[in-house]
Amino acid sequence: MFSDEAGCFAFARNNRASKYFMVCTVAMDSCAIGDGLQKLRRDMVWRGLPVQEEFHATEDKQEVRNEVYKYLASQDFRADVTILEKSKAQPHTRATNDAFYKYAWFYHFKHVGPKLLKDRTEAMITAAALGTKKGQAVYTSAVNDVLQQTVQRQQWRTFFPRAVADPCLQVADYCAWAVQRKWERSDTRSYDIISDKIASEYDLWRTGSTHYY
């Protein structure tokens, strides 16, 4: 399993703050999809496309995104996304970025963990590094704590590299970006290409009506 986040920790209504914070995981039985993504990148380099040292949906040119999404549509994996509308977060839930991150991860894994780990005895969870080295230690601890609370019996390991270190993390980035564009801007161009890979979009506070800012 590989994960990434979309959205920011700014709890405000302005053009720079996202409306939602999302946790996205992609699950696969084999990491061959990452090998294929690396092969695609080399092919793009040969054809002179404007690729960078990693695929990153926010920064990639549209011609690059088109090919990556076309490739992902042909692969076998499932993506699950938990969506938090930030204005509905109660003040104590967002007292710190660390607390909010852990809260999002807990409910994401509580929702999808049983489905993903059913009949499994082992799981490796690779999550994209977030923030500074000092800050990352907090997020690493949060994820490990969530897994201790939600994963029963299975043997599991976690790893937190930068996305450039593992192409499968770039798959999670692309899936998170597509879902974010759909929810934030009603732009489904990329989402439509991989929609059959999106197993769930869990709107955590869908029944809530109170907005705190």
C-alpha positions in Angstrom: 0.0 0.0 0.0 1.2 3.5 -0.9 -0.2 6.7 0.3 -0.2 10.4 -0.3 -2.2 13.4 0.8 -3.9 16.3 -1.0 -4.8 19.7 0.4 -3.2 21.9 3.0 -3.4 22.5 6.7 -4.6 26.1 6.3 -8.0 26.5 8.0 -9.3 29.6 6.3 -11.4 30.7 3.4 -9.2 32.2 0.7 -7.8 31.4 -2.7 -4.7 29.8 -1.3 -6.3 27.4 1.1 -7.9 24.1 0.0 -11.4 23.4 0.9 -10.6 19.7 1.6 -7.9 17.6 3.0 -7.6 14.1 1.6 -5.8 10.9 2.4 -5.3 8.6 -0.6 -4.0 5.1 -0.5 -3.4 2.8 -3.5 -3.2 -1.0 -2.9 -1.6 -3.5 -5.2 -0.4 -7.1 -4.9 2.7 -6.3 -7.0 4.9 -3.3 -7.4 5.3 -3.9 -11.2 3.1 -0.9 -11.9 6.0 1.2 -10.5 8.5 -0.5 -12.8 6.2 0.2 -15.8 6.0 3.9 -14.7 9.7 4.2 -14.7 9.8 2.6 -18.2 7.2 5.1 -19.3 9.3 8.0 -18.0 12.4 6.8 -19.9 10.3 6.6 -23.0 9.1 10.1 -22.5 12.6 11.3 -22.0 13.6 9.7 -25.3 10.7 11.4 -27.1 11.6 14.8 -25.7 8.7 15.3 -23.3 9.2 17.7 -20.4 9.5 15.1 -17.6 11.1 15.8 -14.3 13.0 13.5 -11.9 9.7 12.2 -10.7 6.1 12.3 -11.8 4.2 14.9 -9.8 0.7 15.7 -11.0 0.6 19.3 -9.7 3.8 20.3 -11.5 3.8 18.0 -14.6 2.7 19.4 -18.0 -0.6 18.3 -19.3 1.0 16.3 -22.1 2.9 14.3 -19.4 -0.2 13.9 -17.2 -2.2 12.6 -20.2 0.2 9.7 -20.7 0.6 8.9 -17.0 -3.2 8.7 -16.6 -3.6 6.6 -19.7 -1.0 4.2 -18.3 -2.6 4.0 -14.9 -6.0 3.2 -16.5 -4.4 0.1 -17.9 -3.1 -1.2 -14.6 -4.5 -3.3 -11.8 -4.8 -1.5 -8.5 -7.4 0.1 -6.2 -7.4 3.6 -4.8 -9.3 4.7 -1.7 -9.7 8.3 -0.6 -11.0 9.8 2.6 -12.1 13.4 2.2 -12.4 15.9 5.1 -14.1 19.2 4.4 -11.9 21.3 6.6 -14.4 24.0 7.6 -16.4 21.2 9.3 -13.5 20.2 11.5 -14.2 21.1 15.2 -11.5 23.3 16.8 -10.1 20.5 18.9 -9.7 18.3 15.9 -7.5 20.9 14.2 -5.7 22.2 17.3 -2.4 21.3 15.6 -1.5 20.1 12.1 -0.2 16.9 13.6 -3.5 16.2 15.4 -5.5 16.8 12.3 -3.2 14.6 10.2 -3.5 11.8 12.6 -7.3 12.2 12.8 -7.5 12.0 9.0 -5.3 8.9 8.8 -7.2 7.2 11.6 -10.6 7.5 10.0 -9.2 6.6 6.6 -7.6 3.4 7.8 -10.6 2.6 10.0 -12.7 2.8 6.9 -10.5 1.0 4.3 -8.2 -1.1 6.5 -10.6 -4.0 7.1 -11.4 -4.2 3.3 -7.8 -4.1 2.2 -6.4 -6.4 4.8 -9.1 -9.1 4.8 -7.5 -12.5 4.4 -4.0 -10.9 4.4 -1.3 -11.7 6.8 1.3 -9.1 5.9 1.2 -5.5 4.7 3.8 -2.9 3.8 2.6 0.7 4.0 4.8 3.3 2.2 3.7 6.9 2.8 5.1 9.9 1.1 7.3 12.0 3.4 5.6 15.2 4.5 7.3 18.4 5.7 10.6 18.8 7.5 12.7 15.9 8.9 11.7 17.0 12.4 8.0 17.3 11.4 8.1 14.0 9.6 8.9 12.2 12.8 5.6 13.3 14.2 3.6 12.2 11.1 5.5 8.9 11.1 4.6 8.3 14.8 1.0 9.2 14.0 0.7 6.6 11.2 2.3 3.9 13.3 0.0 4.7 16.2 -3.1 4.5 13.9 -1.9 1.1 12.5 -1.5 -0.2 16.1 -5.0 0.8 16.8 -6.6 -0.5 13.6 -4.6 -3.4 12.2 -5.3 -6.7 13.9 -3.1 -9.8 13.7 -1.3 -8.8 10.5 2.4 -8.2 10.4 3.1 -4.8 9.0 5.9 -2.4 8.2 5.9 1.3 7.4 8.3 3.4 5.4 8.3 7.2 4.7 10.6 8.1 1.8 10.3 11.1 -0.5 8.0 10.4 -3.6 11.0 10.5 -5.9 12.3 7.3 -4.2 9.5 5.1 -5.2 7.4 5.3 -8.4 4.4 3.7 -6.7 4.2 6.7 -4.4 3.8 8.7 -7.6 0.8 6.6 -8.5 -0.8 7.6 -5.2 0.1 11.3 -6.0 -1.6 11.1 -9.3 -4.8 9.4 -7.9 -5.0 12.0 -5.1 -4.6 14.9 -7.5 -7.4 13.6 -9.8 -9.8 13.2 -6.9 -8.8 16.6 -5.5 -9.5 18.3 -8.8 -12.9 16.7 -8.9 -13.9 17.9 -5.4 -12.2 21.3 -5.4 -12.8 22.4 -8.9 -15.4 20.0 -10.4 -12.7 19.2 -13.0 -13.1 15.5 -13.8 -10.9 15.2 -16.9 -8.2 13.2 -15.2 -10.6 11.5 -12.7 -12.7 10.1 -15.6 -9.7 8.3 -17.0 -9.1 6.3 -13.8 -12.5 6.3 -12.2 -12.8 2.5 -12.3 -9.7 2.4 -10.1 -11.2 4.6 -7.4 -12.8 2.0 -5.1 -14.1 4.6 -2.5 -14.4 8.3 -1.9 -15.3 8.5 1.8 -16.7 11.9 2.7 -16.1 11.7 6.5 -18.3 14.6 7.4 -20.9 14.3 4.7 -23.8 14.4 7.2 -22.4 17.4 9.1 -24.0 20.8 8.6 -21.9 23.0 11.0 -19.1 25.0 9.5 -16.6 26.5 12.0 -15.1 29.2 9.8 
